[in-house]
Amino acid sequence: MSQRRAEPRTRWALVAIPIAWIVAVSVIDILAPPDIHLGPLLVAAPAITPSFGGPRTVGLVAALAVVAQTLIGVIRDPDDLLSANHEAQIIALILVGTSLVVFCVVRERRAKELTQVRYVSEVAQRVVLPPLPRKLGPLRASALYLAAEAEARIGGDLYAAARTTSGTRLIVGDVQGKGMTAVNDAALLLGAFRVAAHRRADLDELVTYLDRSVCWDLMEPGEAGRFGETFITATVLDIPDRDGPVRMISCGHPPPVVLRDGRPTTADIRRPAPPLGLGELAQPRYHVDSFPFEPGDLLLLYTDGVTEARDATGAFYPLTDRITGWRETDPDAFLDRFRHDLLRHVGGHLNDDAAMIVVTRPALPPE
């Protein structure tokens, strides 16, 4: 039986609770001494129904409560059709029931609006950050994006991959700021990367092009004097298909980590460049660093939302310490374990968006 079929049955089973309450209160009130009145307790039935039912269900239970209160008045006072006390209780039930129905209608409308907003944000995220291909030539890859705001599901963290004739180029970055402005900035940078990653032969030429794209594309016309107000930290890597070191340029972004036989090693960035968007101010000469990436290794790329995630005591997430000893060779399995470990560290809620990309070079089969 599917969950969709089981949910309506569960709801109708819960409806039996307020109905049983109405029946019990009515029977006890009818049998009680004349000076005891339990009718006001009937309001509890429609009051609890919105916790599991919609407007129609609440209206039905409220109507049953009104009918029960009317029957109690008729049976207890057969000579006087309805006493003033019973009339007041009936009017109160009608008012409470009507208010609860209106509340449920408003709640359902807002729930539909929130569902639509979530759907749009999910579509936007798939457009801005489409899932990484599981296979990038001989490499295997997987990506994880954890938004700080569950309703938003999208932020300023970014990543993308592009295949070249000799390898794979990757970018991971973090836009300054939050909200839709950060999403727009991330989309512009990713678009520039996808266009240029195949055409720029040298890594420093690619990063220069990306820096200029951030400088010019993220400003309004006539705002040439506002350089530096928007910037993006990023790391751009060139991973060869065959054996050889990974070449990278780091623009103010956290360094990659290579996990080999359960031992993490942080890549050495000798001359980090300023964040993208500050090139017109700093006029950097991009230095290409390199580090080994052998068969069987896992390459971890991440944003500062990972390493700056805090626990209840304010301690940062110690990435290299936590992953020491991890021997997962499948990127999806590694990220699944990482997700649970990070959320456990922060108590289930992140204060900033976090992204991680795992790339593996499968181990060579034994000869």
C-alpha positions as CSV (number, residue, x, y, z in Angstrom):
1,M,0.0,0.0,0.0
2,S,1.4,3.4,-1.0
3,Q,1.8,6.2,1.5
4,R,-0.6,8.4,-0.5
5,R,-3.3,5.9,0.1
6,A,-2.4,5.3,3.7
7,E,-2.6,9.0,4.6
8,P,-6.3,9.6,4.0
9,R,-7.1,6.4,5.9
10,T,-5.0,7.7,8.8
11,R,-6.8,11.0,8.8
12,W,-10.3,9.4,8.8
13,A,-9.1,7.2,11.7
14,L,-8.1,10.4,13.6
15,V,-11.6,11.9,12.9
16,A,-13.0,9.2,15.1
17,I,-11.3,10.8,18.1
18,P,-13.3,14.1,18.1
19,I,-16.5,12.2,17.1
20,A,-16.0,9.8,20.0
21,W,-15.5,12.8,22.3
22,I,-18.7,14.4,21.2
23,V,-20.6,11.1,21.8
24,A,-19.1,10.6,25.2
25,V,-19.7,14.2,26.4
26,S,-23.3,14.1,25.1
27,V,-24.1,10.8,26.8
28,I,-22.5,11.8,30.1
29,D,-24.2,15.3,30.1
30,I,-27.6,13.7,29.4
31,L,-27.2,11.3,32.3
32,A,-25.6,13.8,34.7
33,P,-27.6,15.5,37.5
34,P,-29.5,18.7,36.4
35,D,-27.0,21.0,38.1
36,I,-24.0,19.6,36.1
37,H,-23.4,20.9,32.5
38,L,-20.7,19.3,30.4
39,G,-21.8,20.9,27.1
40,P,-19.0,23.5,27.0
41,L,-16.5,20.5,26.7
42,L,-17.9,19.9,23.2
43,V,-15.8,22.8,21.9
44,A,-12.7,20.6,22.3
45,A,-13.8,18.4,19.4
46,P,-13.5,21.0,16.6
47,A,-10.6,22.7,18.4
48,I,-8.3,19.6,17.9
49,T,-9.5,18.7,14.4
50,P,-7.3,21.3,12.5
51,S,-4.2,19.4,13.7
52,F,-5.0,16.6,11.2
53,G,-8.0,17.8,9.1
54,G,-8.9,20.4,6.5
55,P,-11.7,22.9,6.4
56,R,-14.4,20.3,5.4
57,T,-13.4,18.0,8.2
58,V,-13.4,20.8,10.8
59,G,-16.7,22.0,9.5
60,L,-18.2,18.5,9.8
61,V,-17.0,18.0,13.4
62,A,-18.2,21.5,14.4
63,A,-21.6,20.8,12.9
64,L,-21.8,17.5,14.8
65,A,-20.9,19.4,18.0
66,V,-23.7,21.9,17.4
67,V,-26.2,19.1,16.7
68,A,-25.1,17.3,19.9
69,Q,-25.4,20.5,22.0
70,T,-28.9,21.0,20.6
71,L,-29.9,17.4,21.4
72,I,-28.6,17.7,24.9
73,G,-30.7,20.9,25.4
74,V,-33.9,19.2,24.0
75,I,-33.5,16.0,26.0
76,R,-32.6,17.7,29.3
77,D,-35.3,20.4,29.1
78,P,-38.2,18.8,27.2
79,D,-40.7,21.4,28.5
80,D,-38.5,24.3,27.5
81,L,-37.2,23.6,24.0
82,L,-33.9,25.3,24.6
83,S,-32.8,27.2,27.7
84,A,-30.8,30.4,27.5
85,N,-27.7,28.6,28.7
86,H,-28.0,26.0,25.9
87,E,-28.6,28.7,23.3
88,A,-25.5,30.5,24.4
89,Q,-23.5,27.3,24.1
90,I,-24.8,26.6,20.6
91,I,-23.9,30.2,19.5
92,A,-20.4,29.8,21.0
93,L,-19.9,26.5,19.1
94,I,-21.0,28.1,15.8
95,L,-18.6,31.0,16.3
96,V,-15.7,28.7,17.2
97,G,-16.4,26.3,14.4
98,T,-16.7,29.1,11.8
99,S,-13.4,30.6,13.0
100,L,-11.6,27.3,12.8
101,V,-12.9,26.7,9.3
102,V,-11.6,30.1,8.2
103,F,-8.3,29.4,9.9
104,C,-8.0,26.1,7.9
105,V,-8.8,27.7,4.6
106,V,-6.1,30.4,5.2
107,R,-3.6,27.8,6.3
108,E,-4.2,25.6,3.2
109,R,-3.8,28.6,0.9
110,R,-0.4,29.5,2.5
111,A,0.7,25.9,2.4
112,K,0.0,25.8,-1.4
113,E,1.9,29.1,-1.8
114,L,4.9,27.7,0.1
115,T,4.8,24.5,-2.0
116,Q,4.9,26.6,-5.1
117,V,7.8,28.7,-3.8
118,R,9.7,25.5,-2.9
119,Y,9.0,24.1,-6.4
120,V,10.3,27.2,-8.1
121,S,13.4,27.3,-5.9
122,E,14.1,23.7,-6.7
123,V,13.8,24.3,-10.4
124,A,16.0,27.4,-10.1
125,Q,18.6,25.4,-8.3
126,R,18.6,22.7,-10.9
127,V,19.1,25.4,-13.6
128,V,21.8,27.3,-11.7
129,L,23.4,24.2,-10.2
130,P,22.6,21.2,-12.2
131,P,23.7,17.9,-10.7
132,L,27.3,17.0,-11.5
133,P,27.7,14.1,-13.9
134,R,28.5,10.9,-12.1
135,K,31.2,10.2,-14.7
136,L,33.7,12.8,-15.8
137,G,35.8,10.8,-18.2
138,P,37.7,8.3,-16.0
139,L,36.7,10.2,-12.8
140,R,33.7,9.7,-10.6
141,A,32.1,12.7,-9.0
142,S,29.2,13.6,-6.7
143,A,28.1,16.9,-5.1
144,L,26.2,17.9,-2.0
145,Y,24.4,21.2,-1.4
146,L,23.0,22.0,2.1
147,A,21.1,25.3,2.3
148,A,20.9,27.1,5.6
149,E,17.3,28.0,4.9
150,A,15.2,24.9,4.2
151,E,12.5,26.9,2.4
152,A,15.0,28.5,0.1
153,R,17.0,25.5,-1.0
154,I,19.4,27.7,-2.9
155,G,22.1,30.2,-2.1
156,G,25.4,31.7,-3.2
157,D,27.5,28.5,-3.2
158,L,28.4,27.2,-6.6
159,Y,30.2,24.5,-8.5
160,A,30.5,23.2,-12.0
161,A,32.5,20.8,-14.2
162,A,33.5,20.9,-17.8
163,R,35.3,18.3,-19.9
164,T,38.3,19.2,-22.1
165,T,40.3,17.2,-24.6
166,S,42.8,16.1,-21.9
167,G,40.9,16.2,-18.6
168,T,38.2,17.9,-16.4
169,R,38.0,21.4,-15.2
170,L,36.2,22.1,-11.9
171,I,35.1,25.3,-10.1
172,V,33.8,25.6,-6.6
173,G,33.0,29.0,-5.1
174,D,31.1,31.1,-2.7
175,V,29.5,34.5,-3.6
176,Q,29.7,37.3,-1.1
177,G,26.2,38.0,0.4
178,K,23.0,36.0,0.4
179,G,19.6,35.9,-1.2
180,M,18.6,36.3,-4.8
181,T,21.5,38.7,-5.5
182,A,23.9,36.0,-4.6
183,V,22.0,33.5,-6.7
184,N,22.2,35.8,-9.7
185,D,25.9,36.4,-9.2
186,A,26.5,32.7,-9.0
187,A,24.6,32.1,-12.2
188,L,26.6,34.7,-14.0
189,L,29.9,33.2,-12.9
190,L,28.9,29.7,-13.8
191,G,27.7,30.8,-17.2
192,A,31.1,32.4,-17.8
193,F,32.9,29.2,-16.7
194,R,30.8,26.9,-18.9
195,V,31.5,29.2,-21.9
196,A,35.3,29.6,-21.3
197,A,36.4,26.3,-19.7
198,H,36.5,24.6,-23.1
199,R,38.2,27.5,-25.0
200,R,40.9,28.8,-22.6
201,A,43.9,26.7,-23.0
202,D,45.8,27.9,-19.9
203,L,44.3,27.9,-16.4
204,D,45.5,31.4,-15.7
205,E,43.8,32.7,-18.8
206,L,40.6,31.1,-17.7
207,V,40.7,32.6,-14.3
208,T,41.5,36.0,-15.8
209,Y,38.5,35.8,-17.9
210,L,36.3,34.8,-15.0
211,D,37.6,37.7,-12.9
212,R,36.8,40.1,-15.7
213,S,33.3,38.6,-16.0
214,V,32.7,39.2,-12.3
215,C,34.1,42.7,-12.5
216,W,32.0,43.8,-15.5
217,D,28.9,41.6,-15.6
218,L,27.9,42.1,-12.0
219,M,27.8,45.9,-12.3
220,E,25.2,48.2,-13.7
221,P,26.2,50.4,-16.6
222,G,28.0,53.6,-15.5
223,E,29.2,52.0,-12.2
224,A,32.9,51.6,-13.2
225,G,33.9,53.1,-9.9
226,R,32.3,50.4,-7.8
227,F,35.0,47.7,-8.3
228,G,35.4,45.4,-5.3
229,E,31.8,45.7,-4.0
230,T,31.0,42.3,-5.4
231,F,33.4,39.4,-5.2
232,I,33.4,35.6,-5.3
233,T,35.9,33.3,-3.6
234,A,36.7,30.3,-5.9
235,T,39.0,27.5,-6.7
236,V,39.5,26.5,-10.3
237,L,41.1,23.1,-11.0
238,D,42.4,21.2,-14.0
239,I,42.4,17.4,-13.4
240,P,44.1,15.3,-16.1
241,D,42.5,12.1,-17.3
242,R,45.8,10.3,-17.0
243,D,48.3,10.2,-14.2
244,G,49.6,13.6,-13.3
245,P,49.2,16.3,-10.7
246,V,46.1,18.5,-10.4
247,R,46.7,22.1,-11.4
248,M,44.7,24.8,-9.6
249,I,44.4,28.5,-8.9
250,S,42.9,29.4,-5.6
251,C,41.1,32.8,-5.4
252,G,40.6,33.3,-1.6
253,H,38.9,30.0,-1.3
254,P,39.5,27.1,1.2
255,P,42.1,24.7,-0.1
256,P,41.1,21.2,-1.4
257,V,41.8,18.1,0.6
258,V,43.0,14.7,-0.7
259,L,42.1,11.6,1.2
260,R,44.4,8.7,0.6
261,D,44.1,5.5,2.6
262,G,42.0,7.3,5.2
263,R,44.6,10.0,5.7
264,P,43.6,13.6,4.6
265,T,46.2,16.0,3.2
266,T,45.4,19.7,2.6
267,A,46.7,21.0,-0.7
268,D,49.4,23.6,-0.3
269,I,48.5,27.0,-1.8
270,R,51.7,29.0,-2.1
271,R,50.5,32.1,-3.7
272,P,46.7,32.5,-3.3
273,A,45.0,35.0,-5.6
274,P,42.4,37.6,-4.5
275,P,38.7,36.6,-4.9
276,L,37.2,37.0,-8.4
277,G,35.9,40.5,-8.9
278,L,38.9,42.2,-7.2
279,G,41.3,41.8,-10.2
280,E,40.8,45.4,-11.3
281,L,42.0,46.5,-7.9
282,A,44.8,44.0,-7.2
283,Q,45.9,43.3,-10.8
284,P,47.2,39.8,-9.7
285,R,49.5,37.5,-11.6
286,Y,47.9,34.1,-11.2
287,H,50.1,31.4,-9.9
288,V,49.2,27.8,-10.7
289,D,49.7,25.4,-7.8
290,S,49.7,21.6,-8.1
291,F,49.3,18.6,-6.0
292,P,49.2,14.8,-6.6
293,F,46.0,12.9,-7.2
294,E,46.6,9.3,-7.7
295,P,44.3,6.3,-8.4
296,G,42.3,5.4,-5.3
297,D,42.4,9.0,-3.9
298,L,39.4,11.1,-3.0
299,L,39.5,14.8,-3.8
300,L,37.4,17.0,-1.6
301,L,36.3,20.5,-2.6
302,Y,34.1,22.5,-0.3
303,T,32.9,26.0,0.7
304,D,33.5,27.8,4.0
305,G,30.0,26.8,5.1
306,V,31.5,23.4,5.9
307,T,34.6,24.5,7.9
308,E,32.8,27.4,9.6
309,A,29.9,25.3,10.8
310,R,29.7,25.5,14.6
311,D,28.4,23.2,17.3
312,A,26.6,24.2,20.4
313,T,29.8,25.3,22.1
314,G,30.9,27.5,19.1
315,A,33.6,25.1,17.9
316,F,34.1,24.9,14.1
317,Y,33.7,21.7,12.2
318,P,37.2,20.1,12.1
319,L,37.0,18.7,8.6
320,T,40.3,16.9,8.3
321,D,40.0,15.5,11.8
322,R,36.5,14.2,11.3
323,I,37.2,12.4,8.0
324,T,40.5,10.8,9.1
325,G,40.0,7.1,8.8
326,W,37.1,7.2,6.3
327,R,37.7,4.7,3.6
328,E,34.6,5.1,1.4
329,T,35.6,4.8,-2.2
330,D,32.2,5.7,-3.7
331,P,31.5,9.5,-3.8
332,D,27.8,9.1,-3.0
333,A,28.6,6.9,0.0
334,F,31.2,9.4,1.3
335,L,28.8,12.4,1.0
336,D,26.0,10.5,2.7
337,R,28.3,9.8,5.7
338,F,29.6,13.4,5.6
339,R,26.0,14.9,5.5
340,H,25.1,13.0,8.7
341,D,28.3,13.9,10.4
342,L,28.1,17.6,9.6
343,L,24.5,17.9,10.7
344,R,25.2,16.0,13.8
345,H,28.0,18.4,14.6
346,V,25.8,21.5,14.2
347,G,22.7,20.0,15.9
348,G,20.7,19.6,12.7
349,H,20.7,23.3,11.5
350,L,23.4,25.2,9.5
351,N,23.9,28.9,9.8
352,D,25.3,29.2,6.3
353,D,25.0,27.3,3.0
354,A,27.5,24.5,2.6
355,A,28.6,22.6,-0.5
356,M,31.0,19.8,-1.0
357,I,32.2,18.0,-4.2
358,V,33.9,14.6,-4.1
359,V,36.0,13.4,-7.0
360,T,37.6,10.0,-7.2
361,R,40.1,8.5,-9.5
362,P,39.3,4.8,-9.4
363,A,42.1,2.5,-8.4
364,L,43.8,0.6,-11.2
365,P,42.8,-3.1,-11.4
366,P,45.6,-5.4,-10.2
367,E,47.7,-6.8,-13.0
